[in-house]
């Protein structure tokens, strides 16, 4: 089970409270987590990543184990602590400004 934490606006869109738990199968990657998330909550399709290209949307970041995973390959394995359910996979709305 992968634990996922969404920002407040995406929790409201999906009508969920708190942390989510997702089953992703054998290969836990950003892609498989997002595939499982969008399958379970279709309203999130296009909100986190582009519907066609599957690329991460601007101003959306992915974190786990105190590391920014946003620029890593979407098919790279997630950290073992995330796979074990010890740490959550965080989807964060980034803020721009100066």
Phi, psi and omega in degrees: 000132177256129176272132182233134176245124179256154173291162186305318183293327177282327174298318179295318179299317181277352182059052177232156176242138174073202184280146178255155172237129182233142173265124184242000181086205187286317186261103179268107178229171174304316182299314183290326177294314181292324175300313180294320179296314181290330176291320181282327180232079184303335179298339180277351178299125181090349181273326183259324179216158181299138183297324185269305185281340183067017178277145179301137177290150174301147178069018171242131181233154178241132179229151173200140177053041179062025179236142174277115181261004189303324184259006175279162178300136178296344180258005177286143178299142176286158179304147184300328179293329176288316180299323180282352180083009181280330181231147178274159169267118185260129172252120190235136172278121181278155180244133178251154177155176184228000000 
